């Protein structure tokens, strides 16, 4: 090929899809030197003893080999942990994000639509965009409850392949009314994914309903993550539901998508599940105390939470966010994500010391 032939091909980026230039990469805030209350992480680290035990165990893993039987051991451990109902199957993902992408990939048919309440988790819309699917967001009520009539109308109009119900919801932190969820599930023509990322901090789980009435929930998939369990750093999510549905989606899972180190770390954590359950109980207790203290601050509106985060509304979210950051506390400014979130900040429930730092900084910021 001559040099003239090469130059006629245009710049290398011409090979990219047309809509890529308008997309934005997911940005993670720099938390260096700050009290990090922006990402709904479990604030508690393992004790020195458990860290040493985990380090020894990971050091014995055969990292020269591809993941093998230990992945199956982890699936069995998770099935036992959730008491997986008969007739259901479980698959693993590299965090919930990969599972959401696989759902979009599995439903990538001409005209297919993904539908979810808004404001909600941004990955539902992003995964649809990445796979070339239509995304429809249905606004919540002003109190952040499901607008069931609007959901049913949107379902009837768009006939979505997938409806997402994050319960509790992110970033609003509230849980949905069970009767409202049942109506949405009954109306959905395709799959319904109940995203329970924050289940360790909630009062209930939809798994009870799936076990109680499998017929009514025959098209429901339940998605969870170990991130909020206390293992955000290992990126491990799991999806469970009827065997026939999970088996189809699992065909699209990349081989070896969960590393041997991640799997071993997750197995270690599940063996110490009571420890993580006690941490979740502590966070729930601190959430109640923090919500009460936030509600006592002038100009601060606090919304109910069933997660390890609290949504608040302040007179000026941007100024308050910047003042908190200048005071060494990092939260999430969600005020521009959706019209319903005007003047809102999202705060992760931290340790008692971190929560005290937040309150002191917020008092000054307001």
N, C-alpha and C positions, 0 to 999 in steps of 0.2 A: 504494500500500500504506500503510495507516495505521500509526501508531507502535505500536499494540497488536499488529498483525500481526507487526511486526519483532521486538518483544521476545519473542513467543511462540516464536520459532525457537531460543531458547537461546543459550548462549555460542558464539563462533566456533569454539572448539576441538572442539565436538561433531561437526564434520565429519570429524575425524581418525579413522583406523581404531582399533578398540577396544584393540588390543595396543600401540599406540604409547606410551602413558603409562608402561608398564613397561619400555620400551627405554632404553638408555643410549647417548649419543653416544660415539664413539671419542675418547679423551683422549690428547693428546700431552704428554709431560712438558716442563716449562719447563727448558731447558738453559742459560739465560743465565749467563755467567760460570763455567760448569763444563766440565770435560773430558768431552766427550759420547761416551759409550761404551754407549749404550742402544738404538740403532736400526739397527745393522748397515750403516752407511754406509761408503763408501770414504773414508778420512780424508785422502786426498791431493787437493789442489787443482791446477788447471792452472798451469803456469809463467806468469810475467808475459808472456812472448812469445806463448804460445798464448792466454792470456786476451785480449791485444790483438788477435790475429788473429781470434778468435771474435767479439769485440765489433764489429770492423769488418764482419765477414760478417753478423752479425745486424742491424747498422745498415742494411744494403742490402736487407733483406727487405721485400717489399711488404705491410706489415701492414694496409693498407687493403683488401686482397683476401682472400677466403676461401681456405683451403688448396686447392691445386690439384695440378699435376703433381709438385711436390716430394714429396708424400706417396707417389706411385708410385715416385719415385726412392728414397725411404727403404725401401720394401718390397723393391725390387730389391737394394739394398745389404745389407739384413738377410738376404735369401735367399742372397746370395753369401757373406756372413759365416758363416752356419751350413751352407753347402753343402746347400741345401734339396733333399731327394730328389725324384726324378721322381714325378709324380702327387700331390704335396702342394702345399698352398697356405698362405699366411701372411696374418694379419690383425693390425691394430694396435689397441691399447687405451690409454686414458688411465691408464697404470699397469696392473699385474696386477689391481688391485681392480675396475676396470671390466670386465675380461674375465671375472672370477669372477661378477660380477653378471649379465653377459650369458649366461653358461652357465646360471645359475638361471632367468633369464627364458625362455631357449630351451626349458627342460625343465619349464615351469610347467603341468603337467597335474594333474588331481585325483589325490591320493594319491601324487604323485611324491616320491621320497626322494633326498637327497644324503648320502653316507656318506664318512667319512674316519677315519684313525687319530687318537687323542688321547693326550697333548696334541699339538696341531697349530696351524696358522695360523687365527686367529680369524675371518677373513673367509669361510671356507667355511660356518661355521655362521650368521654374520650375514647373508650373502647369501641363504641358504635361508630364514631367518626373514623377511627383507624381502619376499621373493617369495611367502611363504605356503606354502613347501615343508616337508616333514618333514626334520629333520636327525638322523642317527644317528652318534654318535662311538663308535669301538671302541678301548678302552684298549690301549696298548702293553704289552709285557712290562716288568718292573721295570728291565731294562737298556736300555729304550727301543727295542728291536728290534720288528719287526712281529710281532704275535700272529696268525700266518697262519690257524690253526684258527678263532680267534674272528672274523677277517675273513671267512673263507669261510662260517661259520655266519650271520653278520649279512647277508652278501650273499644267501644262500639264503632267509633269512627276509624281508628287506625289498625285494629286487629293485630296488636303487637305479638311478635314471636316470644318476647321475654318482658315480663313486668318485674321490676325490682322493688322490694319493700325492705328497706334497711330498718331494723327494729331491735334496739333503739336507733334513731336516725342520727346521721352526721351531716351538718354541724349543730343541729338543734337539740340533740341529746335526749329527746323525749321518745317514749314508746307509743305505739299505735293502739287504739281500741281494738280488741280482738274481733268484735262483731264487724267492724269496718274492714278488717283484713279478710274475714271470711267472705264478705260481699265482693271484694275485689278479686279474690281467688276464684270464686264461683263464676265470675263474669269473664275471666281471662281465657282467650281461646288457645293460648300457647302455654309456655312455662312461666311459673312464678318463682323467683329466687328470693327467699327470705334471708337477708344478710344479717347475721347475728354476731358481728364483730365485737360488740360490746356486751355480750350476754353475761360475762362474769359479774357485771355490775347491775344487772337487771333483776326484776322480781320474778320473771318467768321466762319460758322458752317456747317457741312454736313447735318444738319437737314433741311436747306433750300432745298437741293437737294432731300431729302426724301419726303418733302412736295410737291415739284414741280413735281417730276416724281416717284410716288410710285411703278410703275411697274418695272422700271429699278433698284429700290432699294428694291425689295421685299424680298431679302435675307440678307439685311443689318440690323444690330443691332447697336445702338448708346449707348456707355457707357460713363458715366460721374461720377464725384465725387464731394462731397462738401469739400474735403480736400483743394483744391486750391481756392475754393470760400472763404475760411477763417476758415474752421472747421476741420482741420486735426486731431484734438484730439478726435473727436466723431466717426470717422470711419464710414462714410456713403457714399455708392456709389449707383448708379441706372442705370438700363439698360432699354432701350425702343426700341420698334420695332413692327412689325406686331403681332397682338394678338395671332395668332395660334402658332408662334414661342416662344413668351414670356411665354405663358401658359404651354408649354412643359418644358421649363427650370425651371419654377417656381415650378414644382413638386418636384424638387431636393433640393429646399431651405430648410434649417433646420427651424423648427418651432421657432418662437420668435427670429429670428436672429438679429433683431434690438431692442435695449432696449428702454424702455419708456423714460429714461433720454436722450438718443441720439435723439429720435424722437422729444421730446419736445424742445430740443436745436435747432434742425434743423428747426422746425416750427417757433421758435422765430427769427432765422436768416432770414428766408424767409420773415417774416413780416417786416424786416429791410433791404430788398434787396437793396434799393438805397444806403445805407451806404456801403455795400460790393462792389457795383458797382463803387462807388467813390474811394474805396481803390484799386480796380483793375485798374482804370484809372490812379491813382497816380503811381502804379507799372509800368504800360506801359510807362508813361512819364519818370520815373526814369531809366527804362531799356534803353531808347534811350540815355539818358545822360551818363549812366554808360558805354554803349557800345562804345560811342565816346571817353570817357576818357581812356578806356582800349586800344582802337585802337591806341592811341597816345603814349602808353608805348613802348619802344624799345624791340623788340623780342617777342611781344605779338600779335598773330593773333586772330581776333575776328570773329565768325561766326554769320550769321543772326539769330534772335530769334523772335518767335511768342509766347513764353511762359514766365514764370516768372523766367527764368534762362538764363544764357549766357554760351556758350561753347567757351573756348579759347585754343589756342595752344602756349606753351612756350618752350624755349630751353630744359629745364629739369623739367618735371612735378613733379617728386618725390621730388627733392630738393626744388622746389618752394612751394609745398604743405607743407613740413615740416617747412620751414621758415615762411610761413603764420601762421601755427599752433603755432609755437613758439612765434609769434607776437600777438597771441590771436584771430586769425581769422580762422574759420573752413570752408573749401570748400570740394568738392568731387574730389578725384583723380580718374579719369576714364581711365587713360592712358593704363591700362592693360586689360580693358574689351573687347577690340576688336582691331585688327590691324589698322583699320581706325581711332582709337582714340589715336594713339601714341602721347605722349607729351601733352595730353589734360587734362584740369581741367574744372569742371562744377561749376558755381557760381550762387547761388540764388540771385535774386534782393532783397535787404533788404530795410530798411528805409534809408533816405538820410544820416543819421549819420553812419549807418552800412556800407553803400557803400563808404563813405569817409574813414572809418577805413580800409576797404579792399584795396582801392587804395593806401593809404599811406603804408600799409604793403607790397603790391605787388611791389610798386616802389623799396622798399628796398630789397625785395626778388629777384628781377630780376637783 
